[in-house]
């Protein structure tokens, strides 16, 4: 079901929610995001493999190790993000993408454009965060 859309296309509230053009827009956006993350991960891996410099100075060595640890943490976060992107792509395939998991109501297009992996509407997300805060404070 590949629909042709212009590179300048942006989903708007004036069209039916999750029509073929919107679905294709978000599918492409998610695939591009995933591809960018994977490319950056390969570059990081290549950089880490190439940088096996033995620093004679302890401060330089500590700085290098800190930089490496930060980079690896960032890649781990991105690995988790890839699983969220994959889950969003599965929701596109099964037709549930764009709808709140709690209420079944449509998630706003602005929210989906800003956070394509969103599974909750803003209202449901706020409720979730309030409940989480209440339980965390105990």
C-alpha positions as CSV (number, residue, x, y, z in Angstrom):
1,X,0.0,0.0,0.0
2,X,2.7,2.5,-0.9
3,X,1.2,5.9,-1.6
4,X,3.1,8.6,-3.4
5,X,3.6,11.7,-1.2
6,X,5.5,14.8,-1.8
7,X,8.6,15.5,0.3
8,X,7.0,18.7,1.5
9,X,3.8,16.9,2.6
10,X,2.8,17.4,6.3
11,X,-0.3,15.7,7.8
12,X,-3.0,18.2,8.6
13,X,-6.1,18.2,10.8
14,X,-8.2,18.9,7.7
15,X,-7.9,15.4,6.3
16,X,-9.2,12.1,7.5
17,X,-7.1,10.8,10.5
18,X,-4.6,8.1,9.5
19,X,-5.5,8.1,5.9
20,X,-3.1,6.5,3.4
21,X,-1.0,9.6,3.0
22,X,-0.6,10.2,6.7
23,X,0.3,6.5,7.3
24,X,2.9,6.6,4.5
25,X,4.3,9.9,6.0
26,X,4.8,8.4,9.4
27,X,6.1,5.1,8.0
28,X,8.8,7.0,6.1
29,X,9.6,9.2,9.0
30,X,10.1,6.2,11.3
31,X,12.2,4.3,8.7
32,X,14.5,7.3,8.2
33,X,14.9,7.8,11.9
34,X,15.8,4.1,12.4
35,X,18.2,4.2,9.5
36,X,19.9,7.3,10.9
37,X,20.3,5.7,14.3
38,X,21.8,2.5,12.8
39,X,24.2,4.6,10.6
40,X,25.3,6.6,13.7
41,X,25.8,3.3,15.6
42,X,28.0,1.9,12.9
43,X,30.0,5.1,12.8
44,X,30.5,5.0,16.6
45,X,31.6,1.4,16.5
46,X,34.1,2.2,13.8
47,X,35.3,5.2,15.8
48,X,35.7,3.1,18.9
49,X,37.6,0.4,17.1
50,X,39.9,2.9,15.5
51,X,40.6,4.7,18.7
52,X,42.8,2.3,20.7
53,X,45.3,4.9,21.6
54,X,47.3,4.2,24.7
55,X,47.4,7.5,26.5
56,X,50.5,7.8,28.7
57,X,49.0,10.7,30.7
58,X,46.4,9.5,33.3
59,X,44.2,12.5,32.8
60,X,44.1,12.0,29.0
61,X,43.3,8.3,29.6
62,X,40.5,9.1,32.1
63,X,39.0,11.7,29.7
64,X,39.1,9.2,26.8
65,X,37.4,6.5,29.0
66,X,34.7,9.0,30.1
67,X,34.0,10.0,26.5
68,X,33.8,6.3,25.5
69,X,31.4,5.5,28.4
70,X,29.1,8.5,27.5
71,X,29.1,7.4,23.9
72,X,28.2,3.8,24.8
73,X,25.4,5.0,27.1
74,X,24.0,7.1,24.3
75,X,24.1,4.2,21.9
76,X,22.3,2.0,24.5
77,X,19.5,4.6,24.7
78,X,19.3,4.6,20.9
79,X,19.1,0.8,20.9
80,X,16.1,1.1,23.1
81,X,14.6,3.7,20.8
82,X,15.0,1.4,17.9
83,X,12.8,-1.1,19.6
84,X,10.2,1.6,20.1
85,X,10.4,2.6,16.4
86,X,10.0,-1.1,15.4
87,X,6.9,-1.3,17.7
88,X,5.5,1.8,16.0
89,X,6.1,0.3,12.6
90,X,4.2,-2.9,13.7
91,X,1.3,-0.7,14.9
92,X,1.3,0.9,11.4
93,X,1.0,-2.5,9.9
94,X,-1.8,-3.7,12.2
95,X,-3.7,-0.4,11.8
96,X,-3.4,0.7,15.5
97,X,-0.8,3.4,14.9
98,X,-1.9,6.9,15.9
99,X,-4.5,5.8,18.5
100,X,-4.0,6.0,22.2
101,X,-3.4,2.7,23.9
102,X,-5.5,3.8,27.0
103,X,-8.5,5.5,25.4
104,X,-8.5,4.4,21.8
105,X,-8.8,8.0,20.8
106,X,-6.6,9.5,18.1
107,X,-3.3,11.0,19.2
108,X,-2.9,14.5,17.9
109,X,-0.9,14.8,14.6
110,X,1.4,17.5,16.3
111,X,2.3,15.0,19.0
112,X,2.9,12.2,16.5
113,X,5.0,14.5,14.3
114,X,7.1,15.5,17.3
115,X,7.2,12.0,18.8
116,X,6.4,9.4,16.2
117,X,6.7,6.5,18.7
118,X,4.0,8.0,21.0
119,X,1.5,5.4,22.2
120,X,-0.6,7.7,24.5
121,X,-2.5,10.9,23.9
122,X,-1.2,13.9,25.8
123,X,-4.0,13.6,28.3
124,X,-3.4,9.9,28.9
125,X,0.4,10.5,29.2
126,X,-0.2,13.2,31.8
127,X,-2.5,10.9,33.8
128,X,0.1,8.2,33.6
129,X,2.9,10.5,34.8
130,X,0.7,11.8,37.7
131,X,0.0,8.2,38.8
132,X,3.7,7.4,38.5
133,X,4.6,10.4,40.6
134,X,2.1,9.5,43.3
135,X,3.4,5.9,43.6
136,X,7.0,7.1,43.4
137,X,6.5,9.6,46.3
138,X,5.4,6.8,48.6
